[in-house]
Amino acid sequence: MSSLSLLLCVGLAGTACVGAINGHDDEAPGTPDGPRAAGKGQSGSGGAAGVAAGSPAGVPGMPGQPGMPAPAGPPPVATPTTRLARLSHAQWTAAVKDLLRLPARPAFSDRFRGDPINTFDTIAETLSVDEALRGDYRDAAEQLAEQVTTDPAALARIVPPVAAGDVAARSRDFVDRFGVRAYRRPLTKVEADRFVTLMGRGPAVFGGKDAFTDGVRVAVQAFLQSVHFLYRTELGPATAMAATGRQALGPYDRAARIALAVTGTIPDDALLVAAGTAELTTSDGVRRQVERLLGTPAAGEVIDSFHRQWLRMITYEGIEKDAKLFPEYSAGIGADMESETLKFARDVVDGGGGFNELLLSPTTFVNKRLAVLYGMPAPAAATGLTKVNLDPTKRAGLLTQAGFLASNASIREVDSIHRGVFVHHQFLCTELPPPAANVSFAGATGTTNRQKVTSVTGDGTCGAGCHSSVINPVGFAFEQYDALGKFRTSDKTLPADASGKYAFDGIDKTWTTGIEFVKLMASSQTAHNCFSRFLFSYLHGRTPEPADVLTVAGLGQKSLESKVSVKALLTEIATSDQFLTRLP
């Protein structure tokens, strides 16, 4: 630990340095009951199926028997809570930008070791601080503090206008104003006094020409290294709710929870005012703020991040095809596909669309390279992506876009198994067993891709099991799309066969084309529950528990039967008692 970092920890003893907590098993600093950190007792599991792990059977979109009624009786109340949740790197970056009022997001987190991702980077149980990250936080804090205090314009953005009074008075004013934004709550008198004292040591540390500026520099370093900045905490006063046994979060804890979930950053000034005026103690007040925030650019970026992670777009970077077989392919086309899907999803969400539109809309966004894949003339715009209407008999929503299709294919062939597994994991929340170790495609026989896959994993083979009736039918639904995502009517010398049968919500349904399959899925309660489950997990920052089953099912029912929008589902989650309360 550097001498300055030691000074910060010693000078702010009791306000919690980042090294005082690791985010998992240590007791929270300064709390008499020592609430456990995020993730204790949760059933998280790694991998794509983690979102479904630990859930009971009986509710569509959960592992088990689709279509069976939910267990009778009142919903359980002992749902988990995330009392201490470390900011993800994306949240940290946005929080630093907004706290310091920087014109652009700093790039420090690009050098941090990547966050572990258990379905989403917001899952608190996976986020902790090790020595390497602690050092990264320290280095970033020192550089950022120097950056904003050596640039008069940057300093003016975080320091209130000069008022009458000595350095000590100005220091206290700064601590009070900056502290409420850094900690997402007003500082206690003890905390504020410690920061003011620390600012008085600034000249001894930096020896600059202005004592107040030196004090700001050391204070900014301290704020950026405090667990009260680096973690979203639920440690403030709470109100007991006799009916449920839970406790309603205080207004500032609510503000932080809403802001980080909906906008991925700290509360803005208006939300802090709402917390300070008790607006957030009422359901109407909470709803007004959530709906306001959902209309901000920051919320749009959060929606992009949700879709990027839910649809695993990180795989688009590695899309590579045989240029001889696919002359339309060129290096970097995966980035175009990612931009296409993100713009499409944002267009649906901003336009008031829901899960149905994500699955069924025949629109998309193309540039010259992508237009070729869809058999369309190149758009007039020389740069960027242009919204177009596709042939609704060939294209409908996310699962017929080139990104999903090309990323679940090899260099030369489609990959029906991985297409099927992806849909089961991300759209049906099916918990699949690990693949059989003795399945080999070396001896596959047949002309078409479907014939070859069936010869190894179909009925009567060692790879049968869940393949022949679960994975394969879903994967085969996309046989009319080649390894680059182009529509095709034949595979080699035979017709491309996309027909199949699968039990949606416990009832066998058949189809002959990929479009028919997607329409069946859009009318399935299982799929709507699954989508709602992912939204729930992303906003709550935790893996859903058995106690969450009825909540998720209720969201899914509204999505299917009432066709509510994605933003309406997000609002429903962020304004719910479950979201705004904690366990005692």
C-alpha positions in Angstrom: 0.0 0.0 0.0 1.4 3.4 -1.0 1.9 6.1 1.7 -1.0 8.1 0.3 -3.3 5.1 0.3 -2.3 4.4 3.9 -3.1 8.0 4.8 -6.5 7.6 3.2 -7.3 4.4 5.1 -6.0 5.7 8.4 -7.6 9.2 8.0 -11.0 7.7 7.1 -11.0 4.8 9.5 -14.7 3.8 9.8 -15.8 5.1 6.4 -14.5 1.9 4.9 -11.6 1.6 2.4 -12.0 -0.8 -0.5 -9.6 -3.2 1.1 -11.9 -3.7 4.1 -14.4 -5.9 2.2 -14.2 -8.5 -0.5 -17.8 -8.5 -1.6 -18.7 -12.1 -0.5 -18.2 -13.4 3.0 -17.0 -10.5 5.1 -19.4 -8.7 7.4 -20.4 -5.2 6.2 -18.3 -2.4 7.8 -20.0 -0.3 10.4 -23.2 -2.2 10.7 -24.2 -3.8 14.0 -26.0 -6.8 12.5 -23.2 -7.5 10.0 -25.4 -8.3 7.0 -23.8 -10.7 4.6 -22.6 -9.6 1.3 -24.3 -10.1 -2.0 -24.8 -13.7 -3.1 -24.9 -15.6 0.2 -27.3 -18.4 0.0 -28.1 -17.9 -3.7 -28.2 -20.7 -6.1 -26.2 -19.2 -8.9 -24.4 -21.4 -11.4 -22.1 -20.7 -14.2 -22.7 -21.1 -17.8 -25.6 -20.3 -20.1 -28.1 -22.3 -18.2 -27.3 -20.6 -14.9 -30.4 -18.4 -15.1 -32.6 -21.5 -14.8 -30.6 -23.3 -12.2 -32.3 -24.1 -8.9 -35.8 -23.3 -10.0 -38.7 -25.6 -9.3 -40.7 -27.4 -12.0 -44.3 -26.5 -12.8 -44.1 -23.0 -14.3 -43.5 -22.5 -18.0 -40.0 -21.0 -18.6 -38.6 -22.9 -15.6 -36.9 -26.3 -15.7 -39.3 -29.1 -15.3 -42.6 -29.9 -16.9 -43.7 -27.0 -19.1 -47.3 -26.0 -18.9 -48.1 -27.5 -15.5 -49.9 -25.1 -13.0 -47.9 -23.3 -10.4 -48.0 -24.6 -6.8 -51.1 -23.4 -4.9 -50.8 -21.1 -1.9 -49.4 -17.6 -1.3 -46.0 -16.7 -2.7 -43.0 -17.2 -0.4 -41.7 -14.0 1.1 -38.1 -14.9 1.9 -36.8 -13.8 -1.4 -33.1 -13.0 -1.5 -31.5 -9.5 -1.2 -28.3 -7.9 -2.3 -27.2 -5.9 0.7 -23.8 -5.3 -0.8 -23.3 -5.3 -4.6 -20.0 -4.2 -6.1 -20.4 -2.0 -9.2 -19.7 -3.8 -12.4 -16.9 -2.3 -14.5 -19.5 -0.7 -16.8 -21.3 0.8 -13.8 -18.1 2.0 -12.3 -17.1 3.7 -15.5 -20.4 5.4 -15.9 -20.5 6.4 -12.2 -17.0 8.0 -12.4 -18.0 10.0 -15.5 -21.2 11.3 -13.8 -19.7 11.9 -10.4 -16.8 13.9 -11.8 -19.0 15.4 -14.6 -16.5 14.3 -17.2 -17.3 15.0 -20.9 -16.7 11.3 -21.8 -16.3 8.0 -20.0 -12.8 7.3 -18.8 -11.0 4.2 -20.2 -9.5 3.0 -17.0 -11.7 -0.1 -16.7 -10.5 -1.3 -20.1 -7.3 -2.2 -18.2 -9.1 -3.9 -15.3 -9.4 -7.7 -15.4 -12.8 -8.5 -16.9 -15.8 -9.0 -14.7 -16.8 -12.7 -14.4 -20.1 -13.1 -16.1 -22.7 -15.4 -14.7 -25.4 -14.7 -17.3 -25.0 -10.9 -16.8 -22.2 -8.7 -15.5 -24.7 -7.3 -13.0 -24.9 -10.5 -10.9 -23.6 -9.4 -7.5 -22.6 -12.8 -6.3 -19.8 -13.0 -8.8 -18.4 -9.5 -8.2 -15.7 -9.0 -5.6 -12.4 -7.0 -5.1 -9.1 -8.8 -5.1 -5.7 -7.2 -4.6 -5.2 -6.6 -8.3 -8.5 -4.8 -8.7 -7.9 -2.9 -5.5 -4.7 -1.6 -7.0 -6.5 -0.8 -10.3 -9.1 1.3 -8.3 -6.3 3.1 -6.4 -4.3 3.9 -9.6 -7.5 5.1 -11.3 -8.5 7.2 -8.3 -5.1 8.9 -8.2 -5.0 9.7 -11.9 -8.6 10.9 -12.0 -8.1 13.1 -9.0 -5.1 14.7 -10.6 -6.9 15.1 -13.9 -9.8 17.0 -12.5 -7.8 19.2 -10.1 -5.2 20.3 -12.6 -7.7 21.3 -15.2 -9.6 24.5 -14.1 -12.6 23.7 -16.3 -12.8 20.2 -14.9 -12.4 21.4 -11.3 -15.1 24.0 -11.8 -17.6 21.3 -12.8 -17.3 19.5 -9.4 -16.6 22.4 -7.0 -19.5 24.7 -6.1 -19.1 28.4 -7.0 -16.6 30.2 -4.7 -18.5 31.5 -1.6 -17.4 33.6 1.3 -15.5 31.7 3.9 -12.1 30.2 4.7 -10.7 27.0 3.2 -12.3 24.9 6.0 -15.7 26.3 5.2 -15.3 25.7 1.5 -14.0 22.2 2.2 -17.1 21.3 4.2 -19.3 22.7 1.5 -17.5 20.5 -1.1 -17.6 17.4 1.1 -21.4 17.8 1.6 -22.2 18.4 -2.0 -19.8 15.9 -3.6 -20.3 13.3 -0.9 -24.0 12.9 -1.4 -23.4 12.1 -5.0 -20.4 9.8 -4.3 -22.1 7.8 -1.6 -25.6 8.1 -3.1 -26.8 9.5 0.3 -25.9 12.3 2.7 -22.8 11.7 4.7 -23.1 11.4 8.4 -21.5 14.1 10.5 -18.7 11.8 11.5 -18.0 10.9 7.8 -18.1 14.5 6.8 -15.8 15.6 9.6 -13.2 13.0 8.6 -13.3 14.1 4.9 -12.8 17.8 6.0 -9.9 16.8 8.2 -8.4 14.8 5.3 -8.7 17.8 3.0 -6.7 19.8 5.4 -3.8 17.4 4.9 -3.9 17.9 1.1 -1.1 20.6 1.1 1.2 18.3 3.0 0.7 15.6 0.5 0.8 17.5 -2.8 2.4 20.9 -1.9 0.5 22.8 -4.5 -0.1 26.5 -4.8 -3.7 26.3 -3.6 -4.6 24.5 -0.3 -8.2 24.0 -1.2 -7.4 22.4 -4.6 -4.9 20.1 -2.9 -7.7 19.1 -0.4 -10.1 18.4 -3.2 -7.5 16.2 -4.9 -7.0 14.0 -1.8 -10.7 13.9 -1.0 -11.6 12.7 -4.6 -9.0 10.0 -4.2 -10.6 8.9 -1.0 -14.2 9.0 -2.3 -13.3 6.9 -5.3 -11.7 4.2 -3.1 -14.4 3.9 -0.6 -16.7 0.9 -0.5 -19.6 3.4 -0.3 -18.7 4.4 -3.8 -17.5 1.1 -5.2 -20.5 -0.9 -3.8 -24.2 -0.3 -3.9 -25.2 -0.8 -0.3 -28.5 -1.4 1.4 -27.3 -0.4 4.9 -29.4 2.7 5.5 -32.5 3.0 7.6 -35.4 0.8 6.5 -39.1 0.5 7.5 -40.4 -2.9 8.6 -43.3 -4.3 6.6 -45.4 -6.4 8.9 -47.3 -8.2 6.2 -44.2 -9.7 4.5 -41.5 -9.7 7.1 -39.3 -7.6 4.8 -38.1 -4.0 5.2 -38.7 -1.1 2.8 -35.5 0.5 1.7 -34.9 4.1 2.6 -35.3 6.7 -0.1 -31.6 7.1 -0.8 -31.0 3.3 -1.0 -34.0 3.2 -3.4 -32.6 5.9 -5.5 -29.3 4.1 -5.8 -30.9 0.8 -6.6 -33.2 2.3 -9.2 -30.5 4.4 -10.9 -27.9 1.6 -11.1 -30.5 -0.9 -12.4 -32.2 1.4 -14.9 -29.4 3.7 -16.0 -26.3 1.8 -15.0 -24.9 4.8 -13.1 -25.3 6.9 -9.9 -28.6 8.8 -9.3 -28.8 12.0 -11.2 -29.6 15.3 -9.5 -33.3 15.0 -10.0 -33.4 11.6 -8.4 -31.4 12.7 -5.4 -33.9 15.6 -5.0 -36.7 13.0 -5.1 -35.0 11.0 -2.4 -34.4 14.0 -0.2 -38.1 15.1 -0.5 -39.5 11.7 0.4 -41.0 11.3 -3.1 -39.4 7.8 -3.3 -41.3 6.7 -0.3 -44.5 6.5 -2.4 -45.3 4.1 -5.2 -46.4 6.9 -7.4 -43.2 8.8 -6.8 -41.1 5.8 -7.6 -43.0 5.1 -10.8 -42.6 8.7 -11.9 -38.8 8.5 -11.5 -38.5 5.1 -13.1 -40.5 6.2 -16.1 -38.5 9.4 -16.4 -35.2 7.5 -16.2 -36.3 5.0 -18.8 -36.5 7.9 -21.3 -32.8 9.0 -20.8 -29.9 8.1 -23.0 -28.3 6.2 -20.1 -31.2 3.8 -19.9 -30.9 3.2 -23.6 -27.3 2.1 -23.1 -28.5 -0.3 -20.3 -31.0 -1.8 -22.7 -28.3 -2.3 -25.2 -26.1 -4.0 -22.6 -29.0 -6.3 -21.6 -29.5 -7.4 -25.2 -25.8 -7.7 -25.9 -25.4 -10.1 -22.9 -28.7 -11.9 -23.2 -28.0 -12.7 -26.9 -24.3 -13.4 -26.2 -23.1 -11.0 -28.9 -19.6 -11.3 -27.7 -19.5 -14.3 -30.0 -20.1 -12.1 -33.0 -16.6 -10.9 -32.8 -15.3 -14.3 -33.8 -17.5 -14.9 -36.8 -15.4 -16.2 -39.6 -16.4 -18.0 -42.8 -14.8 -19.7 -45.8 -14.6 -16.9 -48.3 -14.7 -19.3 -51.2 -18.0 -20.8 -50.1 -19.3 -17.4 -48.9 -18.1 -14.6 -51.2 -20.4 -12.2 -49.3 -18.3 -12.7 -46.1 -15.6 -10.1 -45.2 -13.6 -9.7 -42.0 -15.4 -7.5 -39.5 -18.9 -8.3 -40.7 -19.6 -9.6 -37.2 -19.4 -6.0 -35.9 -22.0 -5.0 -38.4 -24.2 -7.9 -37.3 -23.9 -6.8 -33.7 -24.8 -3.2 -34.6 -27.8 -4.5 -36.6 -29.2 -6.5 -33.7 -28.7 -3.7 -31.2 -30.3 -1.1 -33.3 -33.2 -3.4 -34.1 -33.7 -4.2 -30.4 -33.5 -0.6 -29.4 -35.9 0.4 -32.1 -38.4 -2.2 -30.8 -38.1 -1.1 -27.2 -38.1 2.6 -27.9 -41.1 2.1 -30.1 -43.1 0.6 -27.3 -42.7 -3.0 -28.5 -42.5 -6.1 -26.4 -41.1 -9.6 -26.6 -43.5 -10.4 -29.4 -42.1 -7.7 -31.6 -38.5 -8.8 -30.7 -39.4 -12.2 -32.1 -41.7 -11.3 -35.0 -40.9 -7.9 -36.4 -39.8 -8.3 -40.1 -37.7 -5.1 -40.0 -34.0 -4.7 -39.4 -31.1 -2.4 -40.1 -28.6 -2.9 -42.9 -25.6 -1.4 -44.6 -24.1 -2.4 -47.9 -22.5 -5.6 -46.5 -25.6 -6.8 -44.6 -28.0 -5.9 -47.4 -26.4 -8.5 -49.6 -27.1 -11.2 -47.0 -30.8 -10.4 -47.0 -31.0 -10.2 -50.8 -31.7 -6.5 -50.8 -30.3 -3.6 -52.8 -27.7 -1.6 -50.9 -29.1 1.4 -48.9 -28.5 4.9 -50.2 -26.7 6.0 -47.1 -22.9 5.6 -47.5 -22.4 5.0 -43.8 -24.3 3.7 -40.8 -27.3 1.3 -40.8 -30.6 2.0 -42.5 -34.0 0.6 -41.3 -35.6 -1.7 -43.9 -38.5 -4.1 -44.2 -37.7 -7.7 -44.9 -39.7 -10.5 -46.6 -42.0 -11.7 -43.7 -42.1 -15.2 -45.2 -38.4 -15.5 -44.7 -37.5 -13.2 -41.8 -39.0 -12.4 -38.4 -37.2 -10.9 -35.5 -34.0 -11.7 -33.6 -33.7 -15.4 -34.5 -33.7 -14.9 -38.3 -31.1 -12.2 -38.2 -27.7 -12.9 -39.5 -25.9 -12.5 -36.2 -27.6 -15.3 -34.4 -27.4 -17.6 -37.4 -23.8 -16.9 -38.4 -22.5 -17.0 -34.8 -24.1 -20.5 -34.3 -22.4 -22.0 -37.4 -19.0 -23.2 -38.3 -16.7 -21.8 -41.0 -18.5 -23.8 -43.7 -21.7 -25.5 -42.2 -24.6 -24.5 -40.1 -24.6 -25.8 -36.5 -28.0 -27.1 -35.8 -27.1 -28.3 -32.3 -25.7 -25.0 -31.1 -28.6 -23.1 -32.6 -31.0 -25.4 -30.7 -29.0 -25.2 -27.5 -28.9 -21.4 -27.7 -32.7 -21.1 -28.2 -33.3 -23.5 -25.3 -31.0 -21.6 -23.0 -31.8 -18.0 -23.9 -35.4 -18.2 -25.1 -37.0 -21.2 -23.3 -34.8 -21.3 -20.1 -34.4 -25.1 -20.5 -31.9 -26.7 -18.2 -30.0 -29.1 -20.4 -27.6 -31.8 -19.3 -24.0 -31.6 -20.4 -23.3 -33.2 -23.8 -22.5 -36.9 -24.0 -18.8 -37.5 -24.1 -19.0 -40.4 -26.6 -20.8 -38.5 -29.4 -18.6 -38.0 -32.5 -19.5 -36.6 -35.8 -16.5 -38.3 -37.5 -18.8 -41.1 -38.7 -21.8 -38.9 -39.6 -23.6 -40.0 -42.8 -26.0 -38.3 -45.2 -26.1 -35.5 -47.7 -27.7 -32.6 -45.8 -26.6 -31.1 -42.5 -29.9 -32.4 -41.0 -29.2 -35.9 -42.1 -25.7 -35.9 -40.8 -26.7 -34.6 -37.4 -29.6 -37.1 -37.2 -27.3 -40.0 -38.0 -25.2 -39.2 -34.9 -27.8 -37.8 -32.4 -31.2 -39.1 -33.7 -33.4 -41.9 -32.4 -31.5 -45.1 -31.9 -28.1 -43.5 -31.6 -25.8 -43.1 -28.6 -26.4 -39.3 -28.9 -30.2 -39.5 -28.8 -31.5 -38.7 -25.3 -32.5 -35.0 -25.2 -31.2 -34.4 -28.7 -33.8 -36.2 -30.8 -36.8 -34.7 -29.1 -35.5 -31.5 -27.5 -32.4 -29.9 -29.0 -32.5 -31.1 -32.6 -36.1 -30.1 -33.5 -35.5 -26.6 -32.4 -32.1 -26.4 -34.1 -33.5 -27.9 -37.3 -36.1 -25.1 -37.5 -33.3 -22.9 -38.9 -32.2 -25.2 -41.7 -33.4 -22.7 -44.2 -30.5 -20.3 -43.2 -26.9 -21.1 -44.2 -23.8 -20.6 -42.1 -23.6 -16.9 -43.0 -27.3 -16.4 -42.3 -28.5 -16.2 -45.9 -31.9 -17.8 -46.7 -31.7 -21.0 -48.7 -34.2 -23.4 -50.1 -31.8 -26.3 -50.5 -28.9 -27.9 -48.7 -26.5 -29.6 -51.1 -28.8 -31.3 -53.6 -31.8 -31.7 -51.4 -34.5 -29.3 -50.1 -33.7 -27.6 -46.8 -35.9 -29.3 -44.2 -36.9 -27.0 -41.3 -40.0 -29.0 -40.2 -40.3 -30.3 -36.7 -42.3 -30.9 -33.6 -41.9 -29.7 -30.0 -44.0 -29.5 -26.9 -44.6 -25.8 -26.2 -46.2 -25.3 -22.8 -46.7 -29.1 -22.6 -48.6 -29.3 -25.9 -47.0 -30.7 -29.1 -46.9 -28.2 -31.9 -45.6 -28.7 -35.5 -44.1 -26.4 -38.1 -42.6 -26.6 -41.5 -40.6 -23.3 -41.7 -38.5 -21.3 -39.3 -41.0 -18.5 -39.4 -43.7 -20.9 -38.3 -41.5 -22.0 -35.4 -40.8 -18.5 -34.3 -44.5 -17.7 -34.3 -45.2 -20.7 -32.1 -42.6 -19.6 -29.7 -44.0 -16.1 -29.6 -47.3 -17.5 -28.5 -45.7 -19.7 -25.8 -46.0 -18.9 -22.1 -42.7 -20.6 -21.6 -40.8 -18.2 -23.9 -42.4 -15.1 -22.3 -41.6 -16.3 -18.8 -38.1 -17.0 -19.9 -37.6 -13.5 -21.3 -39.1 -12.0 -18.1 -36.8 -14.1 -16.1 -33.8 -12.6 -17.8 -35.1 -9.1 -17.3 -35.7 -9.9 -13.7 -32.2 -11.2 -13.2 -30.5 -8.3 -15.0 -32.3 -5.6 -13.0 -32.1 -7.4 -9.6 -28.5 -8.3 -10.1 -28.9 -11.8 -8.9 -29.9 -15.3 -10.1 -33.6 -15.9 -9.6 -34.5 -18.1 -6.7 -37.4 -20.6 -6.3 -39.2 -17.9 -4.2 -39.2 -15.7 -7.4 -41.2 -18.2 -9.5 -44.6 -16.6 -9.2 -43.2 -13.1 -9.7 -41.5 -14.1 -12.9 -44.6 -16.0 -14.1 -46.7 -13.0 -13.4 -44.4 -10.9 -15.6 -44.5 -13.5 -18.3 -48.3 -13.6 -18.2 -48.5 -9.9 -18.7 -46.0 -10.1 -21.6 -48.0 -12.8 -23.4 -51.6 -12.0 -22.6 -51.5 -8.2 -22.3 -48.6 -7.9 -24.8 -47.0 -5.3 -22.5 -43.9 -3.6 -23.7 -40.3 -4.2 -22.6 -40.3 -0.9 -20.9 -43.5 -1.7 -19.1 -41.9 -4.9 -17.8 -38.8 -3.0 -16.7 -41.0 -0.5 -14.9 -43.0 -3.3 -13.3 -39.8 -4.9 -11.9 -38.2 -1.6 -10.8 -41.3 -0.4 -8.9 -42.2 -3.7 -7.2 -42.0 -4.2 -3.5 -39.7 -7.1 -4.1 -37.2 -4.7 -5.8 -37.6 -1.9 -3.2 -37.3 -4.0 0.0 -34.8 -6.2 1.7 -34.6 -9.0 4.2 -34.2 -7.9 7.8 
